[in-house]
Amino acid sequence: MKRHLLYATCFILSALLLSVTGCKSENEPEEPESTLNKESALEVDYTVAISDNNHVIYELNLYNFTAAGTLNAAQERLADLRKLGVDIVWLMPIQPRSTDGKIGALGSPYALHDYTEVNPDHGTLSDFKAFVAKAHSLGMQVWLDWVPNHTGLDHIWVSGHPEYYKHSGGEIVHPNNYGDVYQLDYSNADMCNAMQQAMIYWIVETNIDGFRCDYISSPEIPADFWSATIPKLQQAAGRKIWMLGESDFQPEKPALLSAGFDYDYTVGFHWQLENKIGKAQTTGTLRSQCRSLVNNNSYANMDRMIYLTNHDDIGNNFDGNYFTLLGNNVAPLTVVEFTLYGMPLIYNGQEIGWRKVQNYFNRDVINWSTVDARLQPTIRTLVALRHTQPALGSGKKADRPTTTFLECSNSAFMAYTKKKGDNTVLVVISLATDSATCTVKGIEEGVYTQWLNSETITDRIVKKDVQLASTQPIYLPKKGYSVYVKK
């Protein structure tokens, strides 16, 4: 009897001890471990932009995009662009190219024979309408490249309306000494009207959504042409027609800031990347240029397009491209392109890290099976981030997020936060040639989801939650990068 009482007393004391110490009985289920630092799959395909300010634009060269080089073949691959998350397809000029004075096997896409025809190499007007309709069905816009400053030497206006061109000494002027094009005369009201009607034709006939306008910083095109033209395009469409101008409006042509464009190019920033930053191993100049870009107050009423490369990229048509100029900095600078400011551009093959020079005077078809194992998943993830995070949107000044550059103990690192409302994104990159740890100060402390990690991106696209302090050591491999979203 005493032995049973002793056993019972010991059992009760053990139970009380377990309840006080938090120990678990043998049959009690385990508490779940912390989810911090545990990886899980991250879905980055088929994302949809949360607003127009979170769009991604894609420049497409039909000759190089597919082996056939046709609109029909390109249409078959639109689903791939939708999977990537492209919102806007900007087609390089689809009109017939002039043959007189042509350069290379194809001639220049910016030396046109006729504004209102489709290049037979690409297909027919019906093919283009079908391309636009398919893009719309997938939720993508189509913008047409427009060449307002000049035409090819055998353009139909040269013989039909020679008065549309600028003359000197009885001869039509070649702008900038370009031997394959003639300069249009914007003092001729009939020419201006004909140009407007040609643009309206594509809107009404094919249902396009916008124009990328070539060389509008030309001193021969008055800004008030655009101030008069853009409202006419909107009126003819009965809906929004988007306008992108190939120029850095400030300082190249400040009058264009109020002409009605939605976007211009970050040309100055791009040239700084290629000419002053390039293959640098420190971020001092990069940080300075990034600050200048985001703090430019000239763009209160319009947005901008940011890019690492396009068809005009320095050397891209001849002896090199952005890999030649930026080297191993391409990946971390791609992160900057997608997260810093403005609408990011993906150029024809950039999404797979295509490295071959794309000379647009000749065919150079992209081999889509040649995929850069680091850049391709990085860009896929960056598109998803751009689409889903308000803090990575752009737009007019009133819509933009706040950018704060953080203090880094290592000069090879750059870190900044983007914040809009309760959404905070932290970006950290390194231009160092070796792996390193940097102490970053000024972080908004808390739990973050790491969306992008260059250390693992070549193996898998995953996310994990991490706790970050206001002063936080962050490790990155060489030319590394991480992007975190605060929970």
C-alpha positions in Angstrom: 0.0 0.0 0.0 2.8 2.4 0.9 4.7 1.4 -2.3 1.6 2.3 -4.5 1.2 5.6 -2.7 4.9 6.3 -3.3 4.5 5.6 -7.1 1.4 7.8 -7.3 3.1 10.7 -5.5 6.1 10.4 -7.8 3.8 10.4 -10.9 2.0 13.6 -9.7 5.3 15.3 -8.9 6.7 14.4 -12.3 3.6 15.8 -14.0 3.8 19.0 -12.0 7.5 19.4 -12.9 6.8 18.9 -16.6 4.1 21.6 -16.5 6.4 24.1 -14.8 9.5 23.4 -17.0 7.6 23.2 -20.3 8.9 19.7 -21.0 6.7 17.5 -23.1 5.4 14.1 -22.1 6.4 11.2 -24.4 3.1 11.2 -26.3 2.6 15.0 -26.6 3.0 16.3 -30.2 6.0 18.4 -31.0 5.6 22.2 -31.4 6.4 23.4 -34.9 9.9 24.7 -35.4 10.4 28.4 -36.4 9.8 29.0 -40.1 12.7 31.5 -40.2 15.5 30.5 -42.6 13.5 27.6 -44.0 13.3 27.7 -47.8 10.1 27.2 -49.8 9.3 27.3 -53.5 8.7 30.7 -55.0 6.3 30.9 -58.0 7.5 33.6 -60.3 5.9 32.8 -63.7 2.7 34.2 -65.1 2.6 37.1 -62.6 0.3 40.1 -63.3 1.2 43.7 -62.6 -0.7 45.2 -59.7 -0.9 48.5 -61.6 0.2 50.3 -64.7 3.1 51.6 -62.7 4.4 48.1 -62.2 4.7 47.2 -65.9 7.7 45.6 -67.7 8.3 46.4 -71.4 9.9 44.1 -74.0 11.7 45.2 -77.2 11.2 42.7 -80.0 13.2 42.5 -83.2 11.2 40.3 -85.5 14.1 39.3 -87.7 16.0 37.9 -84.7 13.2 36.7 -82.4 12.4 33.6 -84.5 14.1 31.6 -87.3 11.2 32.5 -89.6 11.4 36.2 -88.7 7.6 36.6 -89.2 4.7 38.0 -87.2 3.1 34.6 -87.3 6.1 32.9 -85.8 6.5 35.6 -83.2 2.8 35.2 -82.3 3.4 31.6 -81.5 6.0 32.7 -78.9 3.8 35.4 -77.2 2.8 32.8 -74.6 6.5 32.6 -73.5 6.5 36.4 -73.0 3.3 36.2 -71.0 4.9 33.4 -68.8 7.8 35.7 -68.2 5.5 38.5 -67.2 5.9 40.9 -70.1 3.2 43.6 -70.1 4.1 45.6 -73.2 5.6 44.3 -76.5 7.4 47.1 -78.3 8.0 46.0 -81.9 10.9 47.5 -83.7 9.7 49.0 -87.0 7.6 46.5 -89.0 7.3 48.6 -92.1 9.3 47.9 -95.3 12.9 49.1 -95.2 14.4 51.2 -98.0 16.7 49.5 -100.4 18.4 52.6 -101.7 21.6 53.2 -99.8 20.9 50.3 -97.5 23.4 49.2 -94.9 24.0 45.4 -94.5 21.8 42.7 -96.0 18.6 44.2 -94.5 19.0 47.9 -94.4 18.1 49.9 -91.4 14.8 49.5 -89.6 14.9 53.2 -89.2 15.1 54.0 -92.9 11.5 53.3 -94.0 10.0 52.9 -97.4 6.4 53.5 -96.4 4.8 54.4 -93.1 1.6 52.5 -93.6 2.7 49.1 -95.0 4.0 45.9 -93.4 7.4 44.6 -94.4 6.6 41.4 -96.5 9.5 39.6 -94.8 7.4 39.8 -91.6 4.0 39.1 -93.2 0.8 41.0 -94.0 -1.4 43.5 -92.4 -3.8 40.7 -91.4 -0.9 38.9 -89.7 -0.1 42.0 -87.7 -3.7 42.4 -86.7 -3.7 38.8 -85.5 -0.5 39.4 -83.6 -2.1 42.4 -81.8 -5.3 40.5 -81.1 -3.3 37.5 -79.6 -1.2 39.8 -77.4 -4.4 41.5 -76.1 -6.0 38.1 -75.4 -2.9 37.3 -73.2 -3.2 40.6 -71.4 -0.3 42.3 -73.2 -0.1 45.7 -75.0 1.6 46.2 -78.4 3.5 49.4 -79.0 4.8 50.2 -82.5 8.2 51.8 -83.1 7.8 55.1 -85.0 10.4 57.0 -87.0 9.3 60.7 -87.2 12.5 62.5 -88.0 13.5 61.0 -91.4 12.6 58.4 -94.0 14.6 56.1 -96.3 15.9 57.4 -99.6 13.2 55.6 -101.6 10.3 56.4 -99.3 7.1 57.0 -101.3 7.1 60.7 -100.2 10.4 61.3 -101.8 8.9 61.2 -105.3 5.3 61.9 -104.3 5.9 64.8 -101.9 9.4 66.1 -102.2 8.2 69.3 -100.4 7.9 67.2 -97.2 11.7 67.2 -96.9 14.3 69.7 -95.9 16.5 70.9 -98.7 19.8 72.6 -98.9 21.4 73.7 -102.2 18.7 72.0 -104.1 19.3 68.7 -102.5 17.5 66.8 -99.7 19.3 66.9 -96.4 20.8 63.8 -94.8 20.4 64.2 -91.0 23.6 63.8 -89.0 25.3 62.8 -92.3 23.4 59.5 -92.3 23.6 58.5 -95.9 20.6 56.1 -95.9 17.9 58.6 -94.7 16.5 62.0 -95.6 15.4 64.7 -93.2 11.7 65.6 -93.0 10.6 69.3 -92.8 8.4 70.1 -89.9 7.8 73.6 -91.1 5.6 72.0 -93.7 2.0 71.7 -92.3 0.9 69.1 -94.9 3.8 66.9 -93.9 2.9 67.2 -90.2 -0.7 66.3 -91.0 0.4 63.3 -93.1 2.6 62.1 -90.2 -0.3 62.3 -87.8 -2.6 60.5 -90.2 -0.1 57.7 -90.6 0.1 57.2 -86.9 -3.7 57.3 -86.6 -3.9 54.7 -89.3 -2.2 52.1 -87.2 -4.3 52.9 -84.1 -7.6 52.6 -85.9 -6.7 49.8 -88.3 -4.8 47.5 -86.0 -5.8 48.5 -82.5 -2.2 49.1 -81.2 -1.8 50.6 -77.7 1.1 53.0 -78.1 4.2 54.2 -79.8 7.9 54.2 -79.1 9.1 57.4 -80.9 12.6 57.3 -82.4 15.0 60.3 -82.0 12.4 62.8 -80.9 15.2 64.9 -79.4 16.0 65.9 -83.0 16.3 69.7 -83.3 14.2 69.4 -86.5 11.1 68.2 -84.7 9.4 71.0 -82.6 8.0 69.9 -79.2 4.7 71.5 -80.1 4.2 68.9 -82.9 3.8 66.3 -80.1 1.7 68.6 -78.0 -0.7 68.8 -80.9 -0.4 65.2 -82.1 -0.8 63.2 -78.9 -4.3 64.5 -78.1 -5.3 63.7 -81.7 -4.1 60.1 -81.3 -6.0 59.7 -78.0 -9.1 61.2 -79.7 -8.9 58.9 -82.7 -8.5 55.9 -80.4 -11.1 56.8 -77.9 -8.8 55.3 -75.3 -5.4 55.7 -73.8 -2.5 55.6 -76.3 0.8 55.3 -74.5 3.8 57.3 -75.7 7.5 56.6 -75.1 10.1 59.0 -76.4 13.7 58.0 -77.2 15.4 60.8 -75.4 16.6 62.0 -72.1 14.2 64.9 -72.1 16.2 66.7 -69.4 18.7 67.8 -70.5 18.3 66.9 -74.2 15.0 68.6 -74.9 13.2 70.0 -71.8 10.2 71.2 -73.9 9.2 67.6 -74.3 8.6 67.3 -70.6 5.2 68.9 -71.0 4.4 67.6 -74.5 2.2 64.6 -73.3 4.6 61.7 -73.3 4.3 59.0 -70.6 7.9 57.9 -70.6 11.3 59.0 -71.8 14.6 57.1 -71.7 17.1 57.2 -68.8 19.8 57.8 -71.4 22.2 59.7 -69.1 22.1 57.0 -66.4 22.6 54.3 -69.1 25.7 56.1 -70.5 27.1 56.4 -67.0 26.7 52.7 -66.4 28.6 51.8 -69.6 31.2 54.5 -69.6 32.0 55.2 -66.0 30.8 52.2 -64.0 31.3 49.3 -66.4 33.4 46.6 -64.8 34.1 48.6 -61.6 34.7 46.8 -58.3 33.4 49.6 -56.1 30.0 51.2 -56.0 30.9 54.9 -55.3 30.1 56.2 -58.8 27.1 53.8 -59.1 25.6 55.1 -55.9 26.1 58.7 -56.9 24.4 58.1 -60.3 21.6 56.2 -58.7 21.0 59.1 -56.3 20.9 61.6 -59.2 18.5 59.4 -61.1 15.9 59.1 -58.3 16.3 62.7 -57.1 15.8 64.3 -60.5 12.8 66.6 -60.0 12.2 67.4 -63.6 10.0 64.3 -64.1 7.1 65.2 -61.7 4.4 64.5 -64.4 5.8 61.5 -66.3 7.6 58.2 -65.9 10.8 57.0 -67.4 12.2 53.8 -68.9 15.3 52.3 -67.5 17.5 49.8 -69.4 20.8 48.0 -69.5 20.7 47.3 -73.2 18.6 47.8 -76.4 19.0 47.8 -80.1 21.1 51.1 -79.9 23.3 49.9 -77.1 26.8 51.3 -77.6 28.7 48.8 -79.8 25.6 46.5 -80.0 25.5 46.7 -83.8 29.1 46.3 -84.4 31.8 44.9 -82.1 30.3 44.3 -78.7 27.3 44.7 -76.4 26.5 45.3 -72.8 28.4 42.2 -71.6 31.5 43.6 -73.3 31.1 46.9 -71.3 29.8 45.7 -68.0 31.4 42.2 -67.8 30.4 40.3 -64.6 28.6 43.3 -63.3 25.7 42.5 -65.6 23.8 40.4 -63.1 23.9 42.9 -60.1 23.2 45.8 -62.4 20.2 43.9 -63.8 18.9 43.9 -60.2 19.4 47.7 -60.0 17.5 48.1 -63.4 14.5 46.3 -62.0 14.3 47.7 -58.5 15.7 51.3 -58.5 13.5 53.5 -60.6 11.3 53.6 -63.7 9.9 50.9 -66.0 12.5 48.2 -66.8 13.1 47.1 -70.4 14.0 43.6 -71.5 15.7 43.5 -74.9 15.2 40.6 -77.3 17.1 37.7 -75.6 18.2 39.6 -72.5 15.9 37.3 -70.5 18.2 34.3 -71.3 21.4 36.2 -71.1 22.0 36.1 -74.9 25.5 37.5 -75.4 26.0 37.6 -79.1 26.0 41.0 -80.8 22.6 41.7 -82.5 23.4 43.8 -85.6 20.0 45.0 -86.8 21.3 45.6 -90.3 21.7 41.8 -90.7 19.9 38.8 -89.3 21.2 37.2 -86.1 18.6 34.8 -84.9 18.6 34.1 -81.1 19.3 30.6 -80.0 16.7 30.2 -77.2 18.3 27.0 -76.0 21.4 28.9 -74.9 20.4 30.0 -71.4 22.5 31.8 -68.8 21.8 29.7 -65.6 22.2 32.8 -63.4 20.5 35.6 -65.4 17.4 33.7 -66.6 16.0 32.8 -63.1 17.2 36.2 -61.8 15.2 38.1 -64.4 12.2 35.9 -63.9 12.2 36.6 -60.2 12.8 40.3 -60.7 9.8 40.5 -63.0 7.6 38.9 -60.3 9.0 41.3 -57.7 8.3 44.3 -60.0 4.7 43.0 -60.6 3.7 42.3 -57.0 5.4 44.9 -54.8 4.0 48.5 -54.7 7.4 49.7 -53.5 8.9 48.6 -56.9 6.4 50.6 -58.9 7.1 53.8 -60.7 4.8 56.4 -62.3 4.5 60.1 -61.8 6.2 61.7 -58.8 3.1 61.5 -56.6 2.9 57.7 -57.2 6.5 56.8 -56.7 7.9 55.0 -53.7 10.5 56.5 -51.4 14.1 55.4 -52.0 16.6 55.4 -49.1 20.3 54.6 -49.7 21.8 52.8 -46.7 25.3 52.9 -45.2 27.5 50.0 -46.2 30.8 49.1 -44.5 32.2 47.7 -47.7 32.7 50.0 -50.7 31.9 47.2 -53.1 28.4 47.0 -51.7 25.3 49.1 -52.3 22.1 48.9 -50.4 18.8 50.7 -50.6 15.2 50.4 -49.5 12.1 51.1 -51.5 9.0 51.9 -49.5 5.4 52.7 -50.4 2.7 52.5 -47.7 3.4 49.5 -45.6 5.4 47.7 -48.3 9.2 47.8 -47.9 11.8 46.2 -50.2 15.5 46.0 -49.3 18.0 45.6 -52.2 21.7 44.7 -51.6 24.3 44.2 -54.4 28.0 43.7 -54.5 30.4 44.5 -57.4 33.3 42.7 -55.5 35.3 40.0 -57.3 35.3 37.9 -54.1 32.7 36.9 -51.7 32.4 39.2 -48.7 30.3 40.3 -45.7 29.1 43.9 -45.4 27.5 45.6 -42.4 24.5 47.5 -43.6 23.1 50.2 -41.4 19.7 51.8 -41.5 17.5 48.8 -42.2 13.9 48.8 -41.0 14.3 46.0 -38.6 11.9 43.0 -38.7 11.1 39.8 -40.5 11.7 39.8 -44.2 11.1 37.3 -47.0 14.2 36.9 -49.1 12.9 36.6 -52.6 16.2 36.7 -54.5 19.4 35.2 -53.4 22.3 35.0 -55.9 24.0 32.3 -53.8 21.2 29.8 -54.7 19.5 31.2 -57.8 21.3 29.0 -60.2 20.0 25.9 -58.4 16.4 26.8 -57.4 14.0 29.7 -57.1 13.0 29.8 -53.4 12.1 32.2 -50.7 12.8 32.2 -47.0 12.0 34.3 -44.0 14.9 36.0 -42.1 15.1 38.4 -39.2 17.0 41.5 -40.0 18.3 44.0 -37.5 18.7 47.8 -38.1 22.5 47.1 -38.3 22.9 43.8 -40.1 25.9 41.9 -41.5 25.0 40.6 -45.0 27.0 38.0 -46.9 27.1 38.0 -50.7 29.1 35.9 -53.1 31.2 37.7 -55.7 29.0 40.0 -57.9 26.2 39.0 -55.6 22.8 40.3 -54.8 19.8 39.8 -52.5 16.3 41.3 -52.4 14.1 41.1 -49.3 10.5 42.0 -48.8 9.4 43.0 -45.3 6.5 41.0 -43.9 
